[in-house]
Amino acid sequence: MLHNSLEFTHELIKKRVKTGDTVIDATVGNGGDTLLLAQLVGADGKVIGFDIQEEAINRTTEKLKNHNLLDRVALYQKGHEQLLSVYPERDSVSAIVFNLGYLPKGDKRIITSPDTTIKAIEDGLTVLKENGILLIMIYYGHEGGLLEKEAVLNYVTSLPQTNYQVLKYEFINQKNNPPFLLAVEKR
């Protein structure tokens, strides 16, 4: 059975993230990925989460509290492009996760944008350790989504293959702009 892009993202996370790791959720949204990351890093690990919307931070905080995992997570109501101002330690992060687009069940006018996303990816690659993985779920079926999709694809396509492996995982026969995954592994 083929996994959808989100399921495949979670499979990759589970294979890469270990107890004691430091990981980043660049867009916490409703907290699904943040919760999974917090479970995987264990009591000795750390999850750093970003979102510009207070609503997303509140939803994620509640989800983590309900699972007694809030102590493993530092949440910042900041844009992901501020990643280095919060966590500047190079080559130390095992995984970084992005979900681009808008907050599900939130204001669809508030979206991720090409400029801030590219900066966050670029900065994320500097903190990612060797064999670390940066995962980008691209939801683009909204106004502004196609511009961001193209910008991100152009950026990751240009990464040197001597330093990175880049995978695009998507279904090609589905309607309504199905989301797809970009996985970047640092060598």
C-alpha positions in Angstrom: 0.0 0.0 0.0 1.3 3.4 -0.9 1.4 6.0 1.9 0.0 9.5 1.3 2.6 12.3 1.6 1.8 13.0 5.2 2.0 9.3 6.2 5.3 9.0 4.4 6.6 12.1 6.2 5.8 10.5 9.5 7.5 7.3 8.5 10.7 9.2 7.6 10.5 11.1 10.9 10.2 7.8 12.8 13.2 6.3 11.1 15.4 9.4 11.7 14.5 10.8 15.1 16.0 9.1 18.2 15.8 9.6 21.9 17.9 12.6 23.0 17.8 14.4 19.6 17.1 18.0 18.9 14.5 18.6 16.2 12.6 21.6 14.8 9.0 21.9 13.7 9.2 25.0 11.6 5.4 25.4 11.3 3.6 23.9 14.3 0.1 24.4 13.0 -2.3 22.2 15.0 0.6 20.3 16.7 0.4 16.9 15.0 4.1 16.8 13.9 5.2 18.6 17.1 3.5 15.8 19.2 5.1 13.1 17.2 8.5 14.7 17.4 8.1 15.2 21.2 7.3 11.5 21.6 10.3 10.4 19.6 13.0 12.7 21.2 12.1 11.4 24.7 12.8 13.1 28.0 16.3 14.0 27.1 15.5 15.5 23.7 14.2 18.8 22.6 11.7 20.1 20.1 11.8 23.7 18.9 8.6 24.9 17.3 7.7 28.0 15.4 4.4 29.5 14.2 3.4 33.1 13.6 -0.1 32.6 14.8 -1.1 32.6 18.5 -3.9 30.2 17.7 -1.4 27.6 16.4 0.8 28.0 19.5 -2.2 27.6 21.7 -3.6 24.5 19.9 -0.1 22.9 20.0 0.4 23.8 23.7 -2.9 22.1 24.6 -2.1 19.0 22.6 1.2 18.7 24.3 -0.3 19.3 27.7 -2.9 16.5 27.1 0.0 14.1 26.4 2.3 15.4 29.2 5.0 16.4 26.7 5.1 20.1 27.0 8.4 20.0 29.0 10.2 18.7 25.9 9.1 21.5 23.6 10.0 25.2 23.3 7.4 27.0 21.2 8.0 30.4 19.7 5.4 32.7 18.2 7.7 33.8 15.5 8.2 33.1 11.8 10.3 30.2 10.8 12.7 32.6 9.1 13.9 33.5 12.6 15.2 30.0 13.2 18.8 31.0 13.6 18.0 33.8 16.1 16.4 31.1 18.4 18.7 28.1 17.6 22.1 29.0 16.0 23.9 25.7 16.8 25.2 24.4 13.5 25.2 20.8 12.5 23.2 19.7 15.6 19.6 19.1 14.5 18.4 15.6 13.4 15.2 16.6 11.6 13.3 19.7 10.6 9.7 19.6 9.4 7.7 22.2 7.4 4.0 22.2 6.5 3.5 25.0 4.0 0.3 26.8 3.3 -2.2 27.9 6.0 -3.3 26.8 9.4 -6.0 24.1 9.0 -9.3 25.4 10.5 -7.7 28.8 10.7 -7.6 32.1 8.7 -6.8 31.0 5.2 -5.5 34.5 4.4 -2.5 33.9 6.6 -0.1 31.8 4.6 3.5 30.9 4.4 5.4 32.9 1.8 8.3 32.1 -0.6 10.8 34.6 0.9 10.5 33.6 4.5 10.2 29.9 3.7 13.4 29.9 1.5 15.3 31.7 4.3 14.0 29.2 6.9 15.1 26.3 4.7 18.4 27.8 4.0 19.0 28.5 7.7 17.7 25.0 8.6 20.2 23.4 6.4 23.0 25.1 8.4 21.8 23.6 11.7 21.0 20.2 10.2 23.6 17.6 11.1 25.1 15.1 8.7 22.5 12.5 7.8 19.8 14.8 9.1 16.6 15.3 7.2 14.6 18.3 6.3 11.0 17.5 5.3 8.7 20.0 3.5 5.1 19.2 3.0 3.8 21.6 0.2 0.1 22.4 0.3 -0.4 24.7 -2.7 -4.1 24.7 -3.6 -4.6 28.2 -2.2 -3.9 31.7 -3.3 -0.2 32.3 -3.3 0.5 28.5 -3.0 1.8 28.1 -6.5 4.4 30.8 -6.1 5.7 29.3 -3.0 5.7 25.8 -4.5 7.8 27.0 -7.5 10.2 28.9 -5.3 10.8 26.0 -3.0 11.2 23.5 -5.8 13.7 25.8 -7.6 15.7 26.2 -4.4 15.9 22.5 -3.4 16.6 21.5 -7.0 19.7 23.8 -7.0 21.2 22.2 -3.9 24.5 20.5 -4.7 24.1 16.7 -4.9 27.6 16.3 -3.3 26.1 17.8 -0.1 22.4 16.9 -0.3 20.0 14.3 -1.6 16.6 15.6 -2.5 13.5 13.5 -3.0 10.1 14.6 -4.3 7.2 12.3 -3.2 3.8 12.9 -4.8 0.8 11.3 -6.4 0.5 12.4 -10.0 -3.0 11.2 -10.9 -5.0 13.0 -8.2 -7.1 16.1 -8.6 -7.3 19.3 -6.6 -3.6 20.0 -6.0 -2.7 17.2 -3.7 0.1 18.0 -1.3 3.5 16.6 -1.9 6.7 16.0 0.1 10.2 17.2 -0.5 12.8 15.4 1.6 16.3 16.8 1.8 19.0 14.7 3.4 22.3 16.3 4.4 25.4 14.3 3.5 
